[in-house]
Amino acid sequence: MAGKKQAVKVLVIDVLKPHKPSIVEFAQELCSEKSVQNANIAVTAIDEKTETVKVTLEGSSINFDAVSATVEEFGAVIHSVDKVIVGKRKVIEVPQIDKKE
């Protein structure tokens, strides 16, 4: 399929990282990547030497390769890509309503 690739607006990744640097430093470094405008990081699990974090990045055209390289520079590993929003603008999420039987 040929054609222009749509820009990545939101990227959510699950990352395993050492305790240092802190998530503050990690977020600041991710935001220094020119394609990333905002970073939201939450710790989801901690063990003796590492922590698992959920990283949500926003930008007008996120460069996944540059983000991945930044993650690796910190000695961290991307476990999974959990969400991607691609297109001309961000998609508004509609909450899922559970049906009661």
TIBADO-209771 format. One record per atom (N, C-alpha, C): residue in three letters; x, y, z. Coordinates in steps of 0.05 Angstrom, whole numbers, plus 5000, padded with zeros to 4 digits. Layout:
BEGIN
ALAXYZ
...
END
This chain:
BEGIN
MET501749775000
MET500050005000
MET501850255000
ALA501750404979
ALA503450644977
ALA501750884985
GLY503151084994
GLY501851335001
GLY503251465024
LYS502451705030
LYS503651855052
LYS502851735079
LYS504851695096
LYS504251595123
LYS503051815139
GLN500951745154
GLN499751935173
GLN501451975197
ALA501352205209
ALA502952275232
ALA501952145258
VAL503852055275
VAL503151945301
VAL502752175320
LYS500352195331
LYS499652415350
LYS499952335379
VAL499352085385
VAL499551985413
VAL500851705411
LEU502651655430
LEU504051395432
LEU504151315461
VAL503051075467
VAL503150975495
VAL504850725494
ILE507050725510
ILE508850495511
ILE509250405540
ASP509650145543
ASP510250025569
ASP513349985569
VAL514650105589
VAL517550105590
VAL518649985616
LEU520649825614
LEU522149725638
LEU524649885639
LYS525050035662
LYS527450205664
LYS528750175691
PRO531350235693
PRO532650235720
PRO531450465737
HIS531850445763
HIS530750655781
HIS531850925774
LYS534450935766
LYS535651185759
LYS536151185729
PRO535451385715
PRO534451645724
PRO531551635734
SER530751835748
SER527951845758
SER526051885734
ILE523551845740
ILE521551885718
ILE521452175710
VAL522152365728
VAL522252645720
VAL524452685699
GLU526852585704
GLU529052615685
GLU528352475659
PHE527152235661
PHE526452075638
PHE524452235621
ALA522452345633
ALA520352505619
ALA521652745606
GLN523452885620
GLN524753125609
GLN526353045584
GLU527752825585
GLU529352735563
GLU527652665539
LEU525452525544
LEU523652445523
LEU522452705509
CYS521852905525
CYS520753155514
CYS522853315500
SER525453265505
SER527553405490
SER527653305461
GLU526553065456
GLU526352965428
GLU524353155414
LYS525253275392
LYS523653495380
LYS520853415370
SER520353155366
SER517753075357
SER515753035380
VAL516753045405
VAL515053005428
VAL514453265441
GLN511853325445
GLN511153575458
GLN510453545487
ASN509253315494
ASN508453265522
ASN509052975529
ALA509752925554
ALA510252655564
ALA508852625591
ASN507452395594
ASN506152325619
ASN507152045626
ILE508452025649
ILE509551765657
ILE508451695685
ALA507551445687
ALA506551335712
ALA507951075718
VAL508851045743
VAL510050795752
VAL507850595757
THR508050355745
THR506050145748
THR507049915765
ALA509649875767
ALA510749655783
ALA513649725790
ILE514549635814
ILE517249685823
ILE518349415834
ASP520849365827
ASP522249145840
ASP524949245850
GLU526749065857
GLU529249145870
GLU530949325853
LYS531149275827
LYS532949425809
LYS531649585787
THR529049525782
THR527749655759
THR524949745767
GLU523749895748
GLU520949975751
GLU519649965724
THR517149885723
THR515649885699
THR514050145698
VAL514150285676
VAL512750535673
VAL511050535648
LYS508750665650
LYS506950715627
LYS507550995617
VAL508551015592
VAL509351275581
VAL507351355559
THR506151585563
THR504351695543
THR505651945531
LEU506051945505
LEU507352165491
LEU505352295471
GLU505452565469
GLU503852705450
GLU505652875433
GLY504852915408
GLY506353085390
GLY504853115364
SER505853285347
SER504453315321
SER505353105301
SER507752985305
SER508652775288
SER510952625303
ILE510252445321
ILE512152315338
ILE513952125322
ASN516552155326
ASN518551985312
ASN519051745330
PHE517851515324
PHE518051285342
PHE520951185344
ASP522451195322
ASP525251105323
ASP526951285342
ALA526551545341
ALA527951725359
ALA527151675388
VAL524551625393
VAL523651565420
VAL524851305430
SER524851105413
SER526050845420
SER529050875426
ALA530451035411
ALA533351075416
ALA533751215443
THR532051405449
THR532251555475
THR531751355498
VAL529751185495
VAL529150995516
VAL531650815521
GLU532850715499
GLU535150535501
GLU537550675513
GLU537950935508
GLU540151095519
GLU539951095550
PHE537651065561
PHE537251065590
PHE537450785601
GLY538150585585
GLY538350315594
GLY535650185598
ALA533650295585
ALA530950185588
ALA530150035563
VAL527949885565
VAL526949715543
VAL523949765540
ILE523149795515
ILE520249805509
ILE519149525509
HIS517349465528
HIS516049205529
HIS513849185509
SER512249395505
SER510049385486
SER509249665478
VAL507949675455
VAL506649925446
VAL503649865452
ASP502550015471
ASP499849955480
ASP497650115466
LYS498450345454
LYS496450505441
LYS497850695421
VAL496650745399
VAL497650935379
VAL495251085368
ILE495451345366
ILE493451505353
ILE494851635329
VAL493851585305
VAL495051675280
VAL492951825264
GLY493852035251
GLY492052185233
GLY492552475232
LYS490752625222
LYS491052905219
LYS490553055245
ARG488952935262
ARG488453055289
ARG487952825309
LYS487952895335
LYS487552695355
LYS484652605355
VAL484252345360
VAL481552235362
VAL480552265391
ILE478052355393
ILE476852375420
ILE476052105429
GLU476852025453
GLU476051765463
GLU473351775476
VAL471751585471
VAL469151555483
VAL469351335504
PRO468551395529
PRO468651185549
PRO466850955543
GLN467850715549
GLN466250475544
GLN464250445567
ILE461750385560
ILE459650355580
ILE459150055582
ASP459349955607
ASP458749675612
ASP455749635614
LYS454749435599
LYS451949375600
LYS451449185623
LYS449349255638
LYS448549075660
LYS446348895651
GLU446648645657
GLU444548455649
GLU442548405670
END
